[in-house]
């Protein structure tokens, strides 16, 4: 059962509305932060709907008094905006982040928590765009400060993105230190998955596939099967984001990292594009097309092949 499912999000939303009606801006911000995180990372809620509702909530919070926790909503919201062209909302986030950074400048703990949220969410953006310099900076910060207390449904995803980032840095540069650091997060997620921590099995199975890819001992068929297992688990979590990340990686494996298997790579890429576009992640789907269009095949965004 998906613990971050619609019922859970409705419960969080109800608590948010109670906090707003009572004028408790801190509780309201923390409530919406929970809804926003679950909607982005473990649901099929369209990104356009996530952004529209969050835009309205940010306005409500500013009217209430501007809780210091609004910064965390803004930084988590950035993950959704990075996947989609939302220029108006991007400008709102940039302006408000500057304002709240100045407001919290004298509170070192709040400033640090805001920076940790910025760095941990920056991992995903840098990973998706293959911005290696930014990825190194973000994952190093998360590794150093990984004991920072956060809600139980946020920490595993931060660890997952950091591990995935380190695995990709290892693939890019071949330095064993990156694989070792990736495994710090991977082993923790594995422990959580084996002990039944909510929502971690999909993260574990996808990281298991990344680990096999970097270990160079597994066959291509075994690696593909591991990614498929992770994608199936992500479907049970209803996480468009995790499904898309798995499909992206399979496309890259067969298009770039193997020989004479481009047909399979394009099949996976088309599945990924259908998913990203249906979810509303237009910015990322356009990036994928620009990256692979030079490989000599026109991308058809038709019906996907079910994994």
C-alpha positions in Angstrom: 0.0 0.0 0.0 1.2 3.5 -0.9 1.4 5.4 2.4 1.7 8.7 0.5 -1.5 8.0 -1.5 -4.5 10.2 -2.1 -6.0 9.5 1.3 -2.8 10.6 3.0 -2.6 13.8 0.9 -6.2 14.6 1.7 -5.5 14.2 5.4 -2.6 16.6 5.1 -4.7 19.0 3.1 -7.4 19.0 5.8 -4.8 19.8 8.5 -3.5 22.6 6.3 -7.0 24.1 6.0 -7.6 23.9 9.7 -4.3 25.7 10.3 -5.2 28.5 7.8 -8.6 29.0 9.4 -7.0 29.4 12.9 -4.3 31.7 11.6 -1.4 29.4 12.4 0.9 30.2 9.5 3.7 27.9 10.7 1.4 24.8 10.9 -0.2 25.7 7.6 3.2 26.0 5.8 4.4 22.7 7.3 1.1 21.0 6.2 1.4 22.2 2.6 5.0 21.2 2.5 3.9 17.7 3.2 1.2 17.8 0.5 3.6 19.3 -2.0 6.3 16.8 -1.4 3.9 13.8 -1.7 2.3 15.3 -4.8 5.7 15.8 -6.6 7.5 12.6 -5.6 4.9 10.0 -5.0 1.7 10.7 -7.0 0.2 11.2 -10.4 -1.1 14.7 -9.7 -0.4 16.8 -12.8 2.4 19.2 -12.4 0.2 22.0 -13.7 -2.3 21.4 -10.9 0.6 21.2 -8.3 1.9 24.5 -9.5 -1.5 26.2 -9.7 -2.4 25.2 -6.2 0.9 26.0 -4.7 0.9 29.5 -6.3 -2.4 30.2 -4.5 -1.1 28.8 -1.2 2.0 31.0 -1.3 -0.3 34.0 -1.6 -2.3 32.9 1.4 0.8 32.4 3.5 2.1 35.8 2.7 -1.3 37.3 3.8 -1.3 35.3 7.0 2.1 36.7 8.1 4.7 35.0 6.0 5.9 32.1 8.1 9.6 31.4 8.1 8.6 27.9 6.8 7.4 29.4 3.6 11.0 29.2 2.4 10.8 25.4 2.5 7.6 25.4 0.4 9.3 27.6 -2.2 12.4 25.4 -2.4 10.4 22.2 -2.7 8.2 23.9 -5.3 11.3 24.6 -7.3 11.5 20.8 -8.0 8.2 20.9 -9.8 8.9 24.1 -11.6 12.2 22.8 -12.9 10.4 20.0 -14.8 8.0 22.4 -16.5 8.1 25.9 -18.1 6.5 28.2 -15.5 8.1 31.6 -16.0 5.6 33.5 -13.8 6.0 31.1 -10.9 9.8 30.9 -11.3 9.9 34.7 -10.8 7.7 34.6 -7.8 10.0 31.9 -6.2 13.1 33.9 -6.9 11.8 37.1 -5.5 10.3 35.5 -2.4 13.4 33.4 -1.7 15.5 36.6 -1.8 13.1 38.3 0.6 13.0 35.4 3.1 16.8 34.9 3.0 17.2 38.5 4.1 14.5 38.0 6.8 16.2 34.9 8.2 19.7 36.2 7.9 20.1 36.6 11.7 18.8 33.1 12.5 21.6 30.7 11.7 19.5 27.5 12.2 16.7 28.7 9.9 19.2 29.8 7.3 21.0 26.4 7.5 17.7 24.5 7.1 16.8 26.6 4.1 20.2 26.0 2.6 20.0 22.2 3.2 16.6 22.2 1.5 18.0 24.1 -1.4 21.0 21.8 -1.8 19.0 18.6 -1.5 16.4 19.7 -4.1 19.2 21.0 -6.3 20.5 17.4 -6.7 17.5 16.4 -8.8 17.7 19.4 -11.1 21.4 19.0 -11.6 21.0 15.3 -12.2 18.3 15.7 -14.8 20.2 18.3 -16.7 23.6 16.5 -16.3 25.1 19.6 -14.8 28.1 17.7 -13.2 29.7 20.7 -11.4 26.4 21.6 -9.7 25.7 17.9 -8.9 29.1 17.5 -7.2 28.4 20.6 -5.0 24.9 19.6 -4.1 25.5 15.9 -3.2 28.6 16.8 -1.2 26.5 19.1 1.0 23.8 16.5 1.5 26.4 13.9 2.4 28.0 16.1 5.0 24.7 17.2 6.6 22.6 14.0 6.0 21.7 13.8 9.7 19.5 16.9 9.5 16.1 16.1 10.9 13.3 16.2 8.4 9.8 14.6 8.1 10.0 10.8 7.6 8.5 11.0 4.1 11.2 13.5 2.9 14.5 12.0 4.1 14.5 8.8 2.0 13.9 10.8 -1.2 16.8 13.1 -0.4 19.0 10.1 0.2 17.8 8.5 -3.1 18.7 11.5 -5.2 22.1 12.0 -3.6 22.9 8.3 -4.1 21.7 8.4 -7.7 23.8 11.6 -8.2 27.0 9.9 -6.9 26.4 6.9 -9.1 26.2 9.1 -12.1 29.3 11.0 -11.1 31.1 7.6 -10.9 29.9 6.7 -14.4 31.0 10.1 -15.7 34.5 10.2 -14.1 35.3 6.7 -13.0 36.4 7.7 -9.5 35.8 5.0 -6.9 35.2 7.5 -4.2 31.9 8.5 -5.8 30.7 4.9 -5.9 31.6 4.5 -2.2 29.7 7.6 -1.3 26.7 6.5 -3.3 26.6 3.3 -1.3 26.4 5.2 2.0 23.0 6.3 1.0 22.1 3.1 -0.9 22.8 0.9 2.2 20.7 3.1 4.4 17.8 3.0 2.0 18.2 -0.8 1.7 18.0 -1.0 5.5 14.8 1.1 5.5 13.3 -1.0 2.7 14.0 -4.3 4.5 12.5 -3.0 7.7 9.3 -1.7 6.1 9.9 2.0 6.2 7.1 3.6 4.0 7.8 4.3 0.3 11.4 3.0 0.3 11.1 -0.2 -1.6 10.9 1.6 -5.0 13.9 3.7 -4.1 15.9 0.7 -3.0 15.1 -1.4 -6.2 16.0 1.5 -8.5 19.3 2.1 -6.6 20.0 -1.6 -6.7 19.9 -1.3 -10.5 22.2 1.8 -10.5 24.6 -0.1 -8.3 24.6 -3.1 -10.6 25.2 -0.8 -13.6 28.3 0.7 -11.9 29.6 -2.6 -10.5 30.3 -3.9 -14.0 29.7 -7.5 -13.0 26.0 -7.9 -14.0 25.0 -8.6 -17.5 23.0 -6.1 -19.6 20.0 -8.3 -19.3 20.3 -8.4 -15.5 20.6 -4.7 -15.3 17.6 -4.1 -17.5 15.6 -6.5 -15.4 16.6 -4.7 -12.2 15.5 -1.4 -13.6 12.2 -2.9 -14.7 11.6 -4.2 -11.2 12.3 -0.7 -9.8 9.9 0.8 -12.3 7.2 -1.7 -11.4 7.6 -0.8 -7.7 7.5 2.9 -8.6 4.2 2.3 -10.4 2.8 0.8 -7.1 3.9 4.0 -5.4 2.2 6.0 -8.2 5.4 8.0 -8.6 5.6 9.5 -12.1 8.9 11.0 -11.2 10.6 7.7 -10.2 9.1 5.8 -13.2 10.4 8.5 -15.5 13.9 8.4 -14.0 14.0 4.6 -14.5 12.9 4.9 -18.1 15.4 7.7 -18.7 18.2 5.6 -17.5 17.2 2.5 -19.6 17.0 4.8 -22.7 20.5 6.1 -22.0 21.9 2.6 -21.4 20.7 1.3 -24.8 21.3 4.5 -26.8 24.7 5.5 -25.5 26.3 2.8 -23.3 25.8 -0.2 -25.6 26.2 -1.1 -29.2 23.6 -2.1 -31.8 20.6 -1.7 -29.4 19.4 1.7 -30.4 15.9 0.4 -31.2 15.4 -0.7 -27.6 16.8 2.6 -26.4 14.3 4.6 -28.5 11.5 2.4 -27.3 12.3 3.3 -23.7 12.8 6.9 -24.6 9.4 7.1 -26.2 7.8 5.6 -23.0 9.6 8.2 -21.0 8.5 11.1 -23.2 4.8 9.9 -23.0 5.0 9.8 -19.2 6.8 13.2 -18.8 4.5 14.9 -21.2 1.3 13.5 -19.8 2.5 14.5 -16.3 3.3 18.0 -17.6 7.1 17.9 -17.3 7.5 19.7 -20.6 10.8 21.2 -19.8 12.4 17.8 -19.1 10.9 16.1 -22.2 12.2 18.9 -24.4 15.6 18.4 -22.9 15.5 14.7 -23.7 14.5 15.4 -27.3 17.3 17.9 -27.7 19.8 15.4 -26.3 18.8 12.4 -28.4 17.5 14.0 -31.7 21.0 14.1 -33.1 21.1 10.3 -33.0 19.2 10.2 -36.3 15.7 9.1 -35.5 12.6 11.2 -35.2 10.9 10.9 -31.8 7.3 9.7 -32.0 5.4 10.3 -28.8 2.7 7.7 -29.3 1.5 4.9 -27.1 4.3 3.6 -24.8 5.4 0.0 -24.5 4.4 -1.2 -21.0 7.3 -2.2 -18.8 
